[in-house]
Structure formats: C-alpha cells, structure tokens
Amino acid sequence: MAILVFAVSLAMILGFAAHRASICMVRTIAEIMSARTGYMLVSVGKSVLWVWAVTIPIFWLMPALGTGIGGWSLTGYAMLGGLLFGLGAAINGGCAFSTMARLVDGDGKMLATVCGFAVGVFCFVALVGRQWLSPPSPAPALIGELLGWTMVSAFAFLAWAVYESARLWLTRETGAHFTDLVLAPRYRLSTAAMLIGFSGALLFLTFGPFGYSATFGLIIEGAFGTRGWPPTARWVLLIAVLTGMLASTVQRGSLRIDWRPRRVWLLNLSGGTLMGFGTALAPGGNDVLILYGIPTLSPYALPTYTALAVGVAAGLVMMRLWLGVEARVTCQNDTFVSDTWTRPNCASPKP
C-alpha cells in the first residue's frame, strides 16, 4: 500500500508539471515551424535524460532490473502508427499530454477527442480480428545489452542531473522561495522536464510501462474483450495523472467549462480517431515513447517518434492549406508564452 501511495504521488506530480508547463508535441513542432526556436523540443530531450539519470545508475547497481525489459519491433506498421497519431494530434490541436490537460481545464472539445480515440482503437481491433492487420510485435529493449557501459554512463548522467538541478535553482526568479516555485502559474520547460522525467522513471521502475495513452487503449480493448483489462495499478496511475492536472487547473484558477457542442468538434473527433488508431498500431502515443520507449532503447521508439513528428508537421501544413488555420507558438527563456490558431487577418481559438 505504501508503494502504491508513493506511486500515486509521483503520478500526480507528473500530471501537475505537464499541465503547468503546457507540454505538447503539437506545440513543439508548431514552435519550430512558426518561431524557428526549439525550447519545447529541448525539454523533450531533457525528459529522456532525466529518465536515464534515474534508471541507469539503478540498473548499474542492480543489473537484474535492466534485463528482460520488453519493447516493440520496428515495423512499417509501427511507423505508420506514429505518423497517423501525429497527423491526428495536429488536427485535434493537441497530443496525448495536452488533450488530457485541456480536458481537465473544461474544454469540451477534448471529450470528442476521447470518443474519437475509442473509435480508433475499435477500428484497429476490428481490422486485427479480420486479420487485415497484424498486432504490434514484441521485441527486447536494447538497454539491457548496454549494461556493460553503465558504470561510465551512470556517473555521467548523475553529474548532469546534479548540474541541471543546481542550474534550475540558481537561475530561479530573484527572491522566489520553494513554495513560490511550486505554485508558479507556469513552469519553466526544463523544470517540467525534470519533474516529468524523474517521476516517470520511478514509476517505470516500480510498475513498468504506465503511459496513459497506452493504458486508455488497453481499457478500450479490454471492453471489447480482445485483451485482458490492464492491471489495477495502471488504472490508478491514469486517474492520478488526471488528478494532478485537475489540481493544477483548480489552484491556478484556469478552469473554464465549455461543453457546448459545435461543428468544429468534428475535427477533434476525427483527430482523436487517428490518434487512437495510431496508438494501437504503434503502440503508444508520444507520452509512452518519451517516458518509456526511447529511454529503454526499444527498437521501434525513436523511428516511430520521428514519424510522429513528421505527422504533426504534415497535419499543421494541411490545416493551413485546406482550412486556412495556422498555429503560432511562442516560447521565451525556457518558458511557454502563448499559442494562437489564426485564420487570415483574424485570430481564432484552437480547433
């Protein structure tokens, strides 16, 4: 019970930090395309480094933990899944992280996204049942094969973690106390990367893969009877992440209930469908790839993440050419500032 309480606390921290920093893969690509900066992309890389900074030293001390870690094979289907997920996320206006964050903010469009996600997983299940598609193929993660190098890398990652922690503290706003930093209305991207990567690594070491996009996919497949229900711990961690996000929006005062259906919700429904299908096909969304797939060197992870990024970029270009909607994201000094979805000569809310 104590371990579960500790894990729930970590999951809430992860959700709180992701919400406060406005982490999103769509914003990451939109920032690169519109502002020609890469603050969010750097934070994604730092999240992976934090996972390594926690797990590699532990694997070095206890090599048995680093062996037998499961992953997924690199296949054309996996990369197609990443591409479709990215395309759907762009159409939706948010990835796995931001969809849940905007849902707890009261954005009703995300309900359409969740419904579409379920439809996408159902389509995957139906196609696999008819043997028109092959399910993802398991393969050992490559991190276990590199344990012989972990002594050097363990010290390197620990040194980086100490340096990064000190840098974040020493470069905080003048006069800011610890409580001020915790309750800051918006987190620095590097701070969020530290909290997400650190808590995500400990959750992985405790319970294994726990990504909420994959967990939600497993719940849907379980409902259709094509796979067993996910373990109770994964349900609890999924709820805990959402609770952390909800705590952030309530404390910050950003809860705005808007559940009046509009035609634009059809975009979120279709985007969510592509995201659900891509999550099942890959498997996993960007949260799974960042917190588990890439850090464990799962064979499919980095190519699939690259395909996901290409899908987001393609989706943003399509939105601009076909609907006249262009995403502009501004980040300054390691902090997300704003994002706008604009039409010619006017500004509009997110699709």
DOTOR-242313 format. One line per 3 residues: number of its first residue (from 1); their letters; for each residue x negated, y, z of N, C-alpha, C. Coordinates in steps of 0.001 Angstrom, whole numbers. Layout:
// residues N
NUM	a	X:Y:Z:X:Y:Z:X:Y:Z | ...;
//
This chain:
// residues 351
1	mai	-822:-1201:0:0:0:0:-864:1264:0 | -1959:1231:776:-2844:2394:838:-3447:2680:-532 | -3811:1610:-1256:-4381:1786:-2591:-3348:2405:-3527;
4	lvf	-2104:1961:-3446:-1062:2494:-4307:-798:3968:-4004 | -796:4338:-2727:-598:5737:-2346:-1734:6598:-2892 | -2962:6069:-2793:-4119:6780:-3326:-3986:6953:-4840;
7	avs	-3552:5901:-5529:-3400:5957:-6985:-2313:6946:-7378 | -1208:6959:-6631:-135:7908:-6916:-639:9341:-6769 | -1453:9579:-5751:-2027:10913:-5560:-2895:11312:-6748;
10	lam	-3706:10370:-7225:-4556:10648:-8387:-3715:10944:-9622 | -2663:10159:-9830:-1813:10366:-10997:-1124:11729:-10939 | -728:12153:-9750:-106:13469:-9610:-1105:14581:-9893;
13	ilg	-2346:14392:-9448:-3388:15376:-9750:-3608:15464:-11256 | -3654:14305:-11926:-3828:14278:-13369:-2702:15053:-14057 | -1454:14776:-13672:-331:15466:-14281:-344:16959:-13990;
16	faa	-664:17332:-12759:-714:18743:-12361:-1758:19487:-13186 | -2954:18892:-13317:-4035:19552:-14049:-3721:19666:-15535 | -3175:18605:-16126:-2835:18646:-17551:-1804:19733:-17824;
19	hra	-855:19903:-16909:171:20930:-17076:-417:22324:-16909 | -1263:22514:-15912:-1809:23845:-15636:-2763:24329:-16736 | -3415:23412:-17424:-4368:23816:-18467:-3743:23817:-19859;
22	sic	-2478:23340:-19959:-1776:23275:-21257:-2545:22423:-22264 | -3078:21297:-21786:-3827:20394:-22653:-2910:19832:-23731 | -3376:19829:-24987:-2558:19316:-26086:-3438:19100:-27311;
25	mvr	-3288:17948:-27959:-4058:17661:-29154:-3641:18555:-30317 | -2351:18887:-30382:-1891:19781:-31449:-2505:21160:-31269 | -2532:21649:-30041:-3177:22939:-29785:-4675:22872:-30103;
28	tia	-5287:21726:-29811:-6719:21567:-30090:-7026:21788:-31561 | -6264:21118:-32432:-6505:21249:-33874:-6062:22616:-34367 | -4936:23130:-33838:-4460:24451:-34248:-5462:25537:-33870;
31	eim	-6109:25383:-32715:-7136:26359:-32316:-8285:26374:-33311 | -8728:25192:-33707:-9827:25106:-34673:-9427:25724:-36006 | -8197:25440:-36460:-7763:25905:-37764:-7440:27399:-37784;
34	sar	-6889:27930:-36682:-6452:29325:-36689:-7475:30284:-36114 | -8133:29895:-35018:-9062:30805:-34353:-10521:30479:-34629 | -10764:29313:-35235:-12139:28860:-35518:-12968:28721:-34248;
37	tgy	-12307:28382:-33134:-13006:28071:-31897:-12614:26665:-31470 | -13364:26098:-30518:-13127:24717:-30140:-13151:24474:-28648 | -12587:25418:-27872:-12590:25261:-26415:-11856:23990:-25981;
40	mlv	-10697:23734:-26572:-9937:22548:-26171:-10629:21266:-26602 | -11244:21276:-27774:-11964:20088:-28230:-13122:19772:-27290 | -13819:20797:-26840:-14911:20597:-25876:-14363:20010:-24581;
43	svg	-13183:20469:-24147:-12609:19939:-22908:-12236:18467:-23056 | -11795:18074:-24259:-11512:16657:-24505:-12794:15835:-24342 | -13887:16327:-24940:-15166:15639:-24794:-15619:15567:-23348;
46	ksv	-15386:16623:-22590:-15770:16617:-21179:-14923:15629:-20376 | -13659:15463:-20743:-12835:14471:-20057:-13443:13079:-20201 | -13904:12757:-21411:-14548:11466:-21646:-15830:11353:-20827;
49	lwv	-16613:12447:-20780:-17847:12430:-19994:-17566:12200:-18513 | -16488:12783:-18010:-16142:12575:-16595:-15745:11130:-16320 | -15044:10513:-17267:-14721:9094:-17103:-16003:8282:-17029;
52	wav	-16953:8572:-17902:-18235:7866:-17864:-19004:8168:-16571 | -18953:9437:-16116:-19692:9815:-14905:-19217:9037:-13683 | -17945:8609:-13697:-17412:7829:-12583:-17620:6335:-12798;
55	tip	-17314:5854:-14010:-17291:4406:-14234:-18680:3805:-14446 | -19565:4487:-15174:-20875:3901:-15489:-21683:3609:-14233 | -21799:4551:-13264:-22522:4207:-12025:-21897:3033:-11277;
58	ifw	-20559:2939:-11277:-19912:1822:-10594:-20184:517:-11328 | -20160:550:-12658:-20495:-648:-13428:-21936:-1068:-13176 | -22815:-97:-12980:-24221:-416:-12703:-24353:-1085:-11339;
61	lmp	-23623:-574:-10348:-23684:-1156:-9019:-22962:-2504:-8946 | -21873:-2634:-9701:-21071:-3866:-9695:-20831:-4311:-11134 | -21825:-4945:-11761:-21739:-5301:-13176:-20519:-6149:-13527;
64	alg	-20005:-6919:-12578:-18852:-7768:-12885:-17648:-6950:-13313 | -17541:-5723:-12796:-16407:-4875:-13159:-16474:-4428:-14610 | -17691:-4379:-15149:-17850:-3886:-16519:-17757:-4965:-17579;
67	tgi	-17597:-6197:-17162:-17498:-7288:-18132:-16037:-7702:-18307 | -15745:-8173:-19476:-14398:-8655:-19747:-13361:-7564:-19933 | -13786:-6333:-20161:-12834:-5242:-20389:-12225:-5397:-21779;
70	ggw	-10936:-5355:-21843:-10249:-5561:-23109:-10146:-4299:-23927 | -10092:-4475:-25230:-9906:-3369:-26157:-9081:-3836:-27342 | -9178:-3120:-28447:-8403:-3455:-29633:-9284:-3401:-30862;
73	slt	-8992:-4257:-31814:-9782:-4342:-33035:-9562:-3106:-33909 | -10597:-2756:-34646:-10478:-1686:-35625:-9873:-2258:-36896 | -8662:-1851:-37190:-7965:-2322:-38380:-7377:-1128:-39123;
76	gya	-6956:-1389:-40351:-6276:-351:-41104:-4983:68:-40434 | -4291:-896:-39822:-3056:-581:-39108:-3319:360:-37932 | -4420:131:-37209:-4744:983:-36067:-4969:2421:-36511;
79	mlg	-5722:2594:-37586:-5987:3942:-38079:-4719:4580:-38645 | -3879:3759:-39290:-2596:4273:-39763:-1741:4718:-38589 | -1772:3947:-37496:-1030:4335:-36304:-1498:5675:-35763;
82	gll	-2814:5879:-35708:-3343:7164:-35253:-2912:8298:-36167 | -2969:8062:-37474:-2579:9083:-38449:-1099:9460:-38283 | -235:8446:-38150:1198:8705:-38007:1500:9405:-36686;
85	fgl	810:8994:-35612:1009:9665:-34331:635:11142:-34452 | -516:11428:-35067:-942:12813:-35224:20:13625:-36073 | 497:13019:-37162:1461:13696:-38023:2743:14002:-37246;
88	gaa	3230:13010:-36498:4435:13217:-35695:4239:14261:-34619 | 3062:14276:-33978:2790:15259:-32932:2812:16677:-33492 | 2276:16856:-34700:2291:18180:-35321:3719:18622:-35624;
91	ing	4523:17706:-36156:5926:18025:-36451:6684:18339:-35163 | 6367:17602:-34113:7007:17789:-32814:6553:19066:-32125 | 5341:19524:-32462:4782:20691:-31798:4082:20364:-30504;
94	gca	3789:19080:-30267:3100:18696:-29042:2768:17220:-29041 | 1670:16850:-28378:1213:15463:-28315:1794:14790:-27076 | 1192:13681:-26681:1686:12941:-25511:1611:13785:-24246;
97	fst	496:14511:-24051:343:15341:-22860:1401:16442:-22820 | 1477:17242:-23895:2339:18422:-23855:3816:18077:-23969 | 4155:16944:-24585:5565:16557:-24643:6122:16386:-23233;
100	mar	5383:15676:-22386:5850:15459:-21026:5811:16763:-20225 | 4778:17594:-20461:4673:18864:-19740:5836:19788:-20095 | 6184:19852:-21369:7292:20721:-21793:8643:20150:-21354;
103	lvd	8726:18839:-21240:9975:18229:-20761:10259:18659:-19331 | 9242:18601:-18466:9469:18998:-17073:9620:20514:-16951 | 9194:21271:-17963:9438:22717:-17985:10888:23041:-18306;
106	gdg	11653:22010:-18723:13054:22226:-19042:13337:22362:-20522 | 12343:22070:-21365:12514:22187:-22813:13290:20976:-23331 | 14557:21182:-23659:15416:20074:-24070:15004:19413:-25362;
109	kml	14249:20128:-26206:13803:19522:-27470:12990:18266:-27225 | 12307:18234:-26080:11477:17078:-25789:12306:15836:-25483 | 13586:16025:-25104:14475:14870:-24961:14677:14198:-26313;
112	atv	14799:15029:-27372:14908:14480:-28722:13629:13743:-29101 | 12480:14273:-28665:11202:13614:-28940:11147:12243:-28279 | 11572:12174:-27013:11563:10903:-26287:12497:9902:-26955;
115	cgf	13671:10365:-27371:14607:9470:-28073:13990:8985:-29384 | 13349:9895:-30115:12678:9503:-31346:11562:8516:-31094 | 10839:8712:-29992:9764:7786:-29622:10316:6372:-29471;
118	avg	11459:6263:-28787:12089:4950:-28604:12492:4346:-29946 | 13006:5176:-30852:13383:4692:-32183:12154:4182:-32924 | 11037:4904:-32817:9813:4488:-33488:9304:3152:-32995;
121	vfc	9316:2951:-31680:8894:1662:-31118:9837:555:-31568 | 11147:850:-31593:12121:-144:-32053:11847:-546:-33501 | 11531:418:-34368:11212:113:-35772:9991:-800:-35865;
124	fva	8997:-526:-35028:7806:-1377:-35010:8170:-2797:-34587 | 8951:-2914:-33523:9362:-4231:-33032:10130:-4984:-34111 | 11026:-4288:-34817:11822:-4932:-35863:10943:-5421:-37002;
127	lvg	9964:-4611:-37412:9090:-4995:-38521:8185:-6159:-38130 | 7702:-6164:-36890:6887:-7292:-36422:7740:-8550:-36347 | 8986:-8404:-35884:9878:-9559:-35801:10157:-10185:-37150;
130	rqw	10191:-9371:-38199:10397:-9883:-39555:9079:-10296:-40217 | 7978:-10150:-39454:6638:-10499:-39927:6213:-9633:-41108 | 6736:-8413:-41151:6289:-7464:-42158:5082:-6653:-41666;
133	lsp	4830:-6706:-40372:3685:-6057:-39759:3036:-7014:-38774 | 1739:-6833:-38584:1027:-7617:-37576:837:-6765:-36327 | 1045:-7326:-35146:818:-6561:-33914:-668:-6271:-33748;
136	psp	-1019:-5293:-32919:-2433:-4980:-32683:-3206:-6212:-32227 | -4452:-6320:-32688:-5281:-7480:-32375:-6275:-7143:-31262 | -6234:-7861:-30140:-7178:-7581:-29047:-8621:-7859:-29459;
139	apa	-9533:-7133:-28856:-10970:-7327:-29064:-11696:-6801:-27831 | -12806:-7405:-27454:-13530:-6924:-26268:-14023:-5494:-26460 | -13913:-4697:-25414:-14515:-3367:-25437:-16033:-3517:-25386;
142	lig	-16730:-2606:-26058:-18182:-2744:-26204:-18963:-2240:-25001 | -18283:-1612:-24032:-19001:-1068:-22886:-19727:-2170:-22127 | -19169:-3373:-22093:-19795:-4478:-21379:-21114:-4902:-21977;
145	ell	-21281:-4712:-23301:-22512:-5106:-23959:-23646:-4121:-23703 | -23336:-2966:-23138:-24353:-1933:-22927:-24758:-1806:-21470 | -24361:-2781:-20644:-24649:-2664:-19222:-26142:-2664:-18926;
148	gwt	-26929:-3223:-19835:-28373:-3215:-19615:-28966:-1818:-19626 | -28259:-863:-20219:-28757:503:-20284:-28134:1404:-19208 | -27302:832:-18365:-26518:1686:-17487:-27312:2341:-16362;
151	mvs	-28472:1813:-15977:-29211:2453:-14897:-29639:3859:-15313 | -30190:3970:-16520:-30613:5286:-17008:-29398:6182:-17211 | -28364:5650:-17872:-27193:6463:-18164:-26426:6824:-16895;
154	afa	-26446:5927:-15887:-25742:6215:-14640:-26307:7461:-13974 | -27629:7559:-13890:-28243:8738:-13285:-28015:9982:-14139 | -28035:9811:-15461:-27818:10947:-16357:-26402:11508:-16190;
157	fla	-25419:10632:-16152:-24041:11090:-16004:-23802:11683:-14621 | -24404:11088:-13589:-24256:11645:-12248:-24873:13039:-12168 | -26046:13205:-12786:-26700:14514:-12785:-25831:15546:-13501;
160	wav	-25232:15130:-14628:-24357:16055:-15359:-23136:16415:-14522 | -22556:15432:-13832:-21371:15686:-13019:-21672:16675:-11899 | -22832:16518:-11245:-23225:17451:-10184:-23413:18851:-10766;
163	yes	-24099:18924:-11909:-24323:20229:-12554:-23007:20891:-12942 | -22103:20126:-13566:-20836:20688:-14032:-19978:21141:-12858 | -19959:20366:-11780:-19187:20755:-10596:-19723:22052:-10005;
166	arl	-21051:22136:-9884:-21664:23354:-9341:-21398:24546:-10249 | -21492:24333:-11557:-21258:25430:-12511:-19833:25971:-12388 | -18865:25062:-12286:-17477:25498:-12186:-17235:26295:-10904;
169	wlt	-17861:25868:-9808:-17675:26571:-8545:-18364:27935:-8558 | -19604:27978:-9068:-20374:29219:-9046:-19848:30258:-10032 | -19162:29806:-11086:-18644:30746:-12092:-17147:31018:-11895;
172	ret	-16603:30646:-10719:-15202:30938:-10452:-15008:32443:-10330 | -13769:32850:-10355:-13459:34266:-10217:-13974:34795:-8883 | -14549:35965:-8897:-15159:36538:-7705:-14155:36622:-6554;
175	gah	-14556:36057:-5415:-13721:36118:-4225:-12648:35058:-4148 | -12541:34204:-5158:-11494:33184:-5163:-11849:32063:-4195 | -10898:31703:-3338:-11071:30589:-2414:-10531:29307:-3045;
178	ftd	-10764:28182:-2355:-10349:26890:-2906:-8834:26859:-3153 | -8065:27375:-2209:-6606:27389:-2373:-6193:28229:-3571 | -6883:29350:-3784:-6585:30199:-4936:-6812:29449:-6235;
181	lvl	-7856:28634:-6268:-8167:27875:-7483:-7121:26791:-7724 | -6694:26113:-6649:-5703:25042:-6791:-4384:25597:-7308 | -3990:26772:-6809:-2689:27344:-7156:-2767:28367:-8285;
184	apr	-3920:28443:-8942:-4047:29368:-10072:-3002:29026:-11134 | -2329:30027:-11704:-1271:29742:-12680:-1773:29031:-13930 | -3039:29203:-14255:-3602:28497:-15409:-5019:28059:-15082;
187	yrl	-5327:26788:-15347:-6650:26250:-15053:-7594:26476:-16222 | -8870:26613:-15886:-9880:26569:-16935:-9868:25178:-17561 | -10148:25115:-18839:-10109:23839:-19546:-11137:22865:-18988;
190	sta	-12302:23360:-18598:-13332:22487:-18023:-12908:21952:-16661 | -12185:22763:-15896:-11674:22294:-14605:-10651:21186:-14809 | -9747:21386:-15769:-8761:20357:-16068:-9432:19083:-16551;
193	aml	-10471:19226:-17374:-11198:18052:-17866:-11796:17265:-16707 | -12340:17972:-15713:-12913:17314:-14539:-11839:16549:-13773 | -10720:17195:-13502:-9663:16564:-12716:-9025:15400:-13468;
196	igf	-8782:15575:-14763:-8164:14523:-15569:-9112:13340:-15723 | -10366:13618:-16068:-11335:12541:-16267:-11652:11796:-14983 | -11835:12538:-13889:-12180:11917:-12607:-11038:11041:-12104;
199	sga	-9831:11607:-12063:-8692:10823:-11572:-8355:9692:-12525 | -8460:9945:-13831:-8188:8887:-14805:-9153:7723:-14671 | -10426:8016:-14407:-11426:6958:-14255:-11135:6101:-13038;
202	llf	-10785:6726:-11923:-10486:5966:-10711:-9224:5126:-10881 | -8239:5662:-11600:-7024:4893:-11862:-7330:3686:-12739 | -8185:3877:-13725:-8569:2755:-14589:-9299:1683:-13796;
205	ltf	-10218:2096:-12930:-10955:1123:-12125:-10041:377:-11163 | -8963:1022:-10739:-8054:419:-9760:-6996:-458:-10416 | -6394:48:-11507:-5256:-654:-12098:-5433:-1008:-13566;
208	gpf	-6567:-643:-14156:-6738:-896:-15580:-6063:194:-16397 | -5862:-53:-17704:-5242:955:-18573:-3863:1352:-18044 | -3576:2649:-18055:-2326:3113:-17469:-1681:4226:-18297;
211	gys	-2212:4539:-19478:-1732:5668:-20258:-222:5687:-20381 | 377:6876:-20197:1836:6897:-20122:2505:6732:-21476 | 1825:7075:-22577:2435:6810:-23887:2526:5302:-24122;
214	atf	1471:4574:-23770:1498:3117:-23924:2479:2478:-22947 | 2545:3013:-21715:3479:2459:-20736:4917:2627:-21204 | 5235:3800:-21736:6587:4034:-22225:6905:3095:-23385;
217	gli	5900:2862:-24261:6095:1912:-25348:6369:512:-24846 | 5652:104:-23805:5867:-1224:-23218:7252:-1335:-22586 | 7713:-245:-21978:9056:-256:-21385:10109:-486:-22466;
220	ieg	9946:189:-23594:10914:46:-24689:10865:-1365:-25262 | 9646:-1895:-25470:9540:-3260:-25981:10124:-4257:-24982 | 9921:-4000:-23692:10499:-4871:-22676:12017:-4837:-22715;
223	afg	12575:-3647:-22984:14027:-3529:-23060:14598:-4332:-24227 | 13816:-4444:-25303:14254:-5229:-26462:13916:-6712:-26321 | 13228:-7069:-25229:12925:-8464:-24975:11789:-9028:-25797;
226	trg	10996:-8169:-26440:9889:-8657:-27253:8590:-8747:-26466 | 8586:-8243:-25253:7395:-8293:-24396:7858:-8165:-22955 | 7074:-8706:-22053:7425:-8590:-20647:7358:-7151:-20174;
229	wpp	8120:-6842:-19131:8108:-5499:-18582:6709:-5174:-18049 | 6277:-3913:-18174:4970:-3549:-17605:4977:-3712:-16094 | 3820:-3945:-15494:3758:-4107:-14031:4352:-2899:-13316;
232	tar	4842:-3147:-12122:5474:-2076:-11344:4540:-900:-11139 | 3244:-1186:-10965:2279:-109:-10731:2264:881:-11884 | 2421:396:-13117:2394:1300:-14263:3637:2187:-14286;
235	wvl	4785:1628:-13878:5980:2450:-13753:5746:3568:-12726 | 5198:3176:-11600:4994:4129:-10512:4028:5232:-10934 | 2939:4860:-11626:1963:5854:-12062:2549:6787:-13117;
238	lia	3378:6253:-14010:4045:7093:-15002:4912:8144:-14317 | 5687:7718:-13328:6544:8650:-12589:5696:9657:-11814 | 4562:9195:-11280:3692:10084:-10506:3093:11178:-11384;
241	vlt	2684:10835:-12610:2155:11845:-13531:3215:12902:-13807 | 4440:12457:-14088:5539:13394:-14332:5834:14240:-13098 | 5732:13624:-11919:5964:14365:-10677:4913:15450:-10495;
244	gml	3664:15141:-10819:2612:16148:-10745:2874:17314:-11685 | 3331:17008:-12892:3672:18073:-13841:4844:18904:-13332 | 5858:18216:-12774:7023:18926:-12250:6628:19819:-11082;
247	ast	5745:19335:-10211:5282:20147:-9087:4583:21405:-9590 | 3836:21260:-10677:3145:22413:-11251:4123:23452:-11775 | 5133:22987:-12520:6071:23955:-13102:6938:24620:-12034;
250	vqr	7308:23880:-10979:8114:24474:-9910:7287:25477:-9116 | 6053:25112:-8743:5220:26016:-7952:4868:27277:-8742 | 4656:27122:-10034:4289:28268:-10881:5507:29099:-11267;
253	gsl	6696:28513:-11125:7903:29242:-11477:8162:29302:-12967 | 7701:28277:-13708:7866:28296:-15164:9001:27391:-15640 | 9836:26904:-14703:10955:26050:-15087:12029:26883:-15768;
256	rid	12346:26537:-17013:13367:27232:-17788:14217:26176:-18491 | 15404:25933:-17983:16263:24896:-18536:16867:25379:-19864 | 16607:24652:-20921:17168:24967:-22231:17500:23647:-22925;
259	wrp	18682:23141:-22670:19088:21854:-23215:20236:21995:-24210 | 20418:23189:-24788:21468:23369:-25784:20982:22846:-27127 | 21598:21792:-27658:21127:21189:-28912:21171:22177:-30082;
262	rrv	20161:22079:-30938:20085:22885:-32152:19596:22001:-33292 | 19743:22518:-34508:19305:21732:-35653:17811:21473:-35636 | 17053:22392:-35045:15601:22232:-35008:15194:20994:-34222;
265	wll	16105:20486:-33371:15795:19274:-32617:15550:18086:-33545 | 16086:18159:-34764:15868:17067:-35712:14388:16919:-36040 | 13655:18041:-36028:12209:17960:-36229:11556:17191:-35089;
268	nls	11971:17476:-33868:11406:16773:-32715:11774:15302:-32731 | 13013:15000:-33155:13442:13610:-33258:12592:12849:-34263 | 12369:13449:-35439:11556:12780:-36464:10098:12708:-36049;
271	ggt	9594:13779:-35430:8217:13742:-34949:8019:12692:-33878 | 8982:12604:-32953:8902:11585:-31912:8958:10183:-32469 | 9735:9980:-33532:9812:8658:-34163:8456:8244:-34716;
274	lmg	7780:9172:-35387:6442:8868:-35903:5464:8616:-34763 | 5590:9375:-33682:4697:9178:-32540:4916:7810:-31905 | 6185:7406:-31748:6467:6101:-31162:5966:4968:-32029;
277	fgt	6195:5073:-33335:5732:4030:-34245:4206:3972:-34249 | 3559:5140:-34267:2100:5176:-34254:1515:4640:-32968 | 2164:4957:-31818:1699:4444:-30529:1725:2924:-30495;
280	ala	2807:2326:-31016:2918:867:-31022:1949:237:-32006 | 1705:914:-33119:863:350:-34171:-611:429:-33813 | -1032:1513:-33121:-2464:1752:-32919:-3197:734:-32019;
283	pgg	-2842:480:-30768:-1785:1036:-29936:-2276:2191:-29075 | -1311:2982:-28557:-1631:4074:-27646:-1664:5417:-28341 | -1342:6456:-27576:-1436:7814:-28072:-2752:8449:-27682;
286	ndv	-2815:9768:-27792:-4085:10448:-27512:-4494:10313:-26054 | -3533:10196:-25128:-3892:10029:-23720:-4617:8712:-23484 | -4152:7637:-24129:-4794:6327:-23988:-6196:6352:-24591;
289	lil	-6330:6971:-25747:-7624:6995:-26425:-8660:7777:-25626 | -8250:8902:-25046:-9189:9758:-24325:-9591:9156:-22984 | -8620:8611:-22251:-8880:8159:-20886:-9317:6708:-20783;
292	ygi	-9116:5937:-21859:-9468:4525:-21781:-10209:4029:-23021 | -9619:4241:-24195:-10177:3649:-25406:-11590:4097:-25716 | -11794:5413:-25815:-13130:5932:-26153:-14134:5670:-25027;
295	ptl	-13807:5935:-23754:-14788:5683:-22687:-15232:4229:-22574 | -14349:3261:-22888:-14751:1849:-22812:-15351:1359:-24124 | -15487:2256:-25097:-16029:1909:-26414:-15216:790:-27064;
298	spy	-13903:886:-26943:-13033:-40:-27648:-13234:160:-29149 | -13387:-905:-29934:-13770:-763:-31343:-12885:172:-32156 | -11604:216:-31826:-10681:998:-32642:-10602:2465:-32234;
301	alp	-11100:2813:-31056:-10729:4060:-30404:-11192:5309:-31157 | -12496:5444:-31394:-12990:6674:-31998:-12486:6854:-33430 | -12506:5804:-34284:-11925:5984:-35628:-10436:6324:-35576;
304	tyt	-9701:5709:-34656:-8268:5987:-34559:-8034:7403:-34068 | -8855:7869:-33121:-8724:9242:-32644:-9025:10226:-33765 | -10020:9898:-34589:-10334:10746:-35742:-9157:10791:-36712;
307	ala	-8551:9617:-36962:-7376:9567:-37828:-6228:10376:-37229 | -6089:10320:-35901:-5050:11087:-35221:-5268:12587:-35446 | -6515:13035:-35326:-6826:14449:-35541:-6524:14863:-36980;
310	vgv	-6867:13989:-37935:-6565:14269:-39342:-5056:14359:-39547 | -4301:13467:-38874:-2851:13500:-38970:-2276:14800:-38440 | -2804:15295:-37318:-2336:16569:-36769:-2618:17695:-37757;
313	aag	-3846:17720:-38297:-4206:18771:-39253:-3303:18729:-40487 | -3059:17520:-40993:-2185:17384:-42153:-771:17843:-41831 | -284:17499:-40635:1058:17913:-40231:1180:19420:-40115;
316	lvm	154:20078:-39572:188:21534:-39444:181:22205:-40818 | -589:21643:-41756:-603:22183:-43118:769:21995:-43774 | 1371:20830:-43581:2695:20570:-44142:3733:21530:-43567;
319	mrl	3668:21775:-42261:4608:22695:-41636:4469:24102:-42215 | 3237:24486:-42534:3026:25821:-43092:3506:25911:-44539 | 3213:24871:-45333:3559:24908:-46747:5047:24689:-46985;
322	wlg	5657:23769:-46238:7046:23388:-46505:8061:24202:-45716 | 7708:24576:-44487:8659:25293:-43636:8237:26730:-43345 | 7041:27091:-43781:6570:28438:-43528:6238:28712:-42081;
325	vea	5956:27653:-41311:5645:27791:-39882:4158:27558:-39679 | 3502:28509:-39066:2055:28399:-38829:1753:28495:-37345 | 947:27567:-36856:570:27549:-35438:-712:28348:-35242;
328	rvt	-677:29239:-34281:-1862:30013:-33915:-2121:29844:-32431 | -3318:29414:-32097:-3683:29153:-30699:-4908:29981:-30347 | -4837:30629:-29198:-5945:31457:-28735:-6455:30937:-27401;
331	cqn	-7753:30684:-27334:-8434:30327:-26091:-9612:31269:-25910 | -9826:31715:-24684:-10952:32608:-24392:-11569:32204:-23066 | -12886:32244:-23030:-13615:31980:-21785:-13162:30680:-21121;
334	dtf	-13047:29629:-21932:-12736:28293:-21420:-11316:28206:-20855 | -10419:29056:-21327:-9046:29064:-20835:-8081:29219:-21997 | -7008:28433:-21965:-5944:28597:-22950:-5218:29900:-22668;
337	vsd	-5026:30718:-23708:-4391:32027:-23542:-2957:32015:-24052 | -2761:31599:-25307:-1419:31652:-25876:-1353:30800:-27130 | -121:30440:-27496:113:29824:-28793:1422:30361:-29356;
340	twt	1451:30576:-30656:2652:31060:-31331:2871:30248:-32592 | 4133:30024:-32879:4526:29362:-34126:5250:30418:-34944 | 4602:30909:-35982:5089:32078:-36695:5574:31730:-38090;
343	rpn	6589:32475:-38531:7024:32483:-39901:6552:33782:-40533 | 6624:33910:-41850:6162:35156:-42479:6835:36383:-41863 | 6013:37295:-41345:6469:38585:-40819:7311:38466:-39543;
346	cas	7302:37303:-38891:8049:37202:-37634:7459:36119:-36782 | 7760:36163:-35499:7301:35140:-34566:8495:34336:-34113 | 8294:33052:-33928:9400:32183:-33516:8926:31233:-32448;
349	pkp	9856:30704:-31664:9471:29705:-30663:8932:28456:-31324 | 8374:27585:-30503:7873:26312:-31013:8994:25514:-31645 | 8670:24737:-32723:9699:23886:-33306:10044:22745:-32359;
//
